Amino acid sequence: MTQRLRTSSILAVLLFLLVFLSLGAGSPVLTCRFTVMVDPGHGGKDPGAIGIDGVYEKKINLAIAQMVYLKSLDHPELRVILARRGDEYIYPTDRIKEANRIGADLYVSIHANAYSNASVSGAETLVHETEGQGSQSYRLAETLQQRLISQTGAKDRGIKWAPLFIRRAKMPAALVEVGFITHRLEARLLQSLSYQSKIADAILDAILEFLYKPLV
């Protein structure tokens, strides 16, 4: 078995075991310095975008978010909470309300992109249209975008503004579009465990950099 296959097999087992981990109410509350809500976009009745070969965006979003959670377990000061734990639909505003209720320090929403032109590819990070370049949300978006591009080699589509549901967040919030499932090569990459792991590493590294850099 090649090293790549071993890595994919280990990641697959870890993702399977995640089903048995308690991520929500009733689980032991650890003393953590930071709490971050990671939101796998869409879910349940809302598949999100549908890409090449019928791949659903919601599945990619959840797989990456689960990896971020698993990798975060190596950082005892950080508590990552998933806005959804499985293939369920939760209103976006309810996800934000929960993040506000628990007093999360950051909110990161994970999505995959789609476009009618199948040649379009790359990653971008969005903030709500009222966020200025000096805001904490914009700085979070910058950190996410830089890490994502440097660690995946995806085309850099930069930071963009849009009217987003994350405007209701009481903490820095950004939405990352990890790639286009309507681009044949990128769609294949986004379904690969190894590439999903790279994205998860980039997101987690960005979260840690954002949380700790001001304290240095």
MARMARRO-974216 format. One record per residue (C-alpha): residue number from 1; x, y, z. Coordinates in nm, 3 decimals, padded with zeros to 5 digits. Layout:
% MARMARRO-974216
 num    east   north      up
 NUM       X       Y       Z
...
% end
This chain:
% MARMARRO-974216
 num    east   north      up
   1  00.000  00.000  00.000
   2  00.143  00.338 -00.099
   3  00.192  00.617  00.154
   4 -00.086  00.816 -00.016
   5 -00.331  00.526  00.019
   6 -00.232  00.478  00.384
   7 -00.300  00.844  00.454
   8 -00.636  00.831  00.280
   9 -00.732  00.516  00.472
  10 -00.638  00.669  00.807
  11 -00.835  00.984  00.733
  12 -01.136  00.780  00.625
  13 -01.129  00.585  00.953
  14 -01.097  00.906  01.155
  15 -01.393  01.059  00.976
  16 -01.597  00.747  01.042
  17 -01.509  00.759  01.411
  18 -01.617  01.122  01.425
  19 -01.979  01.006  01.407
  20 -01.933  00.859  01.754
  21 -01.782  01.170  01.909
  22 -02.009  01.402  02.101
  23 -01.978  01.752  01.967
  24 -02.289  01.913  02.106
  25 -02.483  01.965  02.425
  26 -02.420  01.712  02.698
  27 -02.052  01.656  02.616
  28 -01.792  01.743  02.881
  29 -01.703  02.110  02.878
  30 -01.328  02.154  02.877
  31 -01.151  02.463  02.998
  32 -01.050  02.623  02.668
  33 -00.906  02.961  02.593
  34 -01.083  03.003  02.260
  35 -01.407  02.877  02.108
  36 -01.454  02.877  01.731
  37 -01.766  02.781  01.541
  38 -01.691  02.614  01.209
  39 -01.995  02.607  00.982
  40 -02.019  02.346  00.704
  41 -02.247  02.536  00.467
  42 -02.584  02.398  00.351
  43 -02.694  02.046  00.453
  44 -03.006  01.829  00.459
  45 -03.270  01.952  00.214
  46 -03.024  02.216  00.090
  47 -02.745  02.049 -00.112
  48 -02.580  02.376 -00.204
  49 -02.423  02.382 -00.548
  50 -02.421  02.064 -00.759
  51 -02.105  02.012 -00.957
  52 -01.928  01.776 -01.192
  53 -02.064  01.419 -01.181
  54 -02.342  01.534 -00.948
  55 -02.121  01.604 -00.648
  56 -02.304  01.792 -00.373
  57 -02.139  02.094 -00.217
  58 -02.285  02.009  00.126
  59 -02.084  01.684  00.142
  60 -01.754  01.855  00.068
  61 -01.825  02.130  00.321
  62 -01.900  01.879  00.596
  63 -01.599  01.658  00.523
  64 -01.361  01.954  00.547
  65 -01.526  02.088  00.862
  66 -01.501  01.746  01.029
  67 -01.131  01.739  00.949
  68 -01.084  02.084  01.101
  69 -01.252  01.955  01.416
  70 -01.035  01.641  01.432
  71 -00.714  01.837  01.377
  72 -00.815  02.092  01.641
  73 -00.803  01.819  01.908
  74 -00.425  01.861  01.911
  75 -00.475  02.212  02.050
  76 -00.614  02.190  02.405
  77 -00.671  02.566  02.432
  78 -00.898  02.563  02.127
  79 -01.255  02.433  02.121
  80 -01.404  02.390  01.773
  81 -01.780  02.347  01.752
  82 -01.948  02.242  01.427
  83 -02.261  02.431  01.328
  84 -02.396  02.102  01.193
  85 -02.266  01.755  01.273
  86 -02.426  01.560  00.990
  87 -02.647  01.590  00.686
  88 -02.904  01.816  00.849
  89 -03.049  02.152  00.756
  90 -03.013  02.439  01.001
  91 -03.116  02.789  00.906
  92 -02.804  03.005  00.857
  93 -02.936  03.268  01.098
  94 -02.987  02.998  01.363
  95 -02.623  02.896  01.323
  96 -02.518  03.253  01.389
  97 -02.755  03.281  01.687
  98 -02.595  02.973  01.841
  99 -02.244  03.113  01.787
 100 -02.354  03.434  01.957
 101 -02.519  03.242  02.241
 102 -02.209  03.043  02.328
 103 -01.985  03.348  02.293
 104 -01.767  03.209  02.016
 105 -01.447  03.400  01.944
 106 -01.460  03.336  01.567
 107 -01.704  03.211  01.305
 108 -01.576  03.042  00.989
 109 -01.822  02.920  00.725
 110 -01.697  02.664  00.472
 111 -01.839  02.649  00.120
 112 -01.752  02.528 -00.230
 113 -01.816  02.747 -00.532
 114 -01.991  02.695 -00.865
 115 -02.019  02.885 -01.193
 116 -02.177  02.838 -01.533
 117 -01.835  02.872 -01.700
 118 -01.658  02.542 -01.625
 119 -01.314  02.698 -01.678
 120 -01.341  02.916 -01.366
 121 -01.141  02.790 -01.068
 122 -00.974  02.905 -00.750
 123 -01.043  02.995 -00.388
 124 -01.179  03.313 -00.238
 125 -01.288  03.439  00.102
 126 -01.589  03.660  00.165
 127 -01.689  03.909  00.433
 128 -02.014  04.095  00.476
 129 -02.039  04.404  00.256
 130 -02.030  04.644  00.553
 131 -01.691  04.520  00.675
 132 -01.405  04.759  00.605
 133 -01.047  04.655  00.536
 134 -00.951  04.751  00.889
 135 -01.214  04.532  01.053
 136 -01.142  04.213  01.245
 137 -01.358  04.013  01.005
 138 -01.157  04.140  00.709
 139 -00.832  04.051  00.886
 140 -00.968  03.702  00.950
 141 -01.058  03.672  00.582
 142 -00.708  03.782  00.483
 143 -00.551  03.520  00.707
 144 -00.779  03.245  00.576
 145 -00.715  03.339  00.215
 146 -00.338  03.357  00.256
 147 -00.319  03.021  00.427
 148 -00.555  02.852  00.181
 149 -00.360  02.967 -00.123
 150 -00.016  02.898  00.021
 151 -00.107  02.547  00.139
 152 -00.313  02.426 -00.157
 153 -00.167  02.617 -00.452
 154 -00.517  02.709 -00.570
 155 -00.571  03.014 -00.787
 156 -00.602  03.322 -00.567
 157 -00.937  03.492 -00.627
 158 -00.884  03.726 -00.335
 159 -01.122  03.866 -00.075
 160 -01.469  03.979 -00.173
 161 -01.765  04.155 -00.017
 162 -02.123  04.027 -00.032
 163 -02.453  04.061  00.158
 164 -02.408  03.759  00.385
 165 -02.593  03.604  00.680
 166 -02.276  03.635  00.887
 167 -02.352  04.004  00.930
 168 -02.537  03.904  01.248
 169 -02.227  03.757  01.408
 170 -02.101  03.929  01.723
 171 -01.752  03.800  01.658
 172 -01.514  03.818  01.358
 173 -01.671  03.611  01.082
 174 -01.574  03.508  00.731
 175 -01.693  03.268  00.462
 176 -01.437  03.071  00.265
 177 -01.507  02.932 -00.083
 178 -01.253  02.651 -00.110
 179 -01.283  02.589 -00.484
 180 -01.520  02.528 -00.777
 181 -01.705  02.198 -00.803
 182 -01.800  02.299 -01.157
 183 -01.433  02.289 -01.263
 184 -01.341  01.930 -01.354
 185 -00.994  01.919 -01.198
 186 -01.088  02.120 -00.891
 187 -01.401  01.910 -00.835
 188 -01.187  01.597 -00.827
 189 -00.943  01.757 -00.587
 190 -01.220  01.872 -00.356
 191 -01.346  01.513 -00.331
 192 -00.998  01.387 -00.244
 193 -00.926  01.319  00.124
 194 -00.569  01.440  00.086
 195 -00.677  01.774 -00.064
 196 -00.956  01.814  00.191
 197 -00.691  01.760  00.458
 198 -00.476  02.038  00.310
 199 -00.772  02.274  00.318
 200 -00.853  02.178  00.676
 201 -00.490  02.240  00.775
 202 -00.503  02.581  00.610
 203 -00.827  02.678  00.786
 204 -00.706  02.560  01.126
 205 -00.368  02.731  01.083
 206 -00.545  03.054  00.990
 207 -00.768  03.030  01.296
 208 -00.468  02.977  01.524
 209 -00.270  03.255  01.359
 210 -00.558  03.498  01.395
 211 -00.619  03.409  01.760
 212 -00.259  03.407  01.874
 213 -00.081  03.660  01.656
 214 -00.224  03.968  01.837
 215 -00.097  03.819  02.163
 216  00.264  03.784  02.048
% end
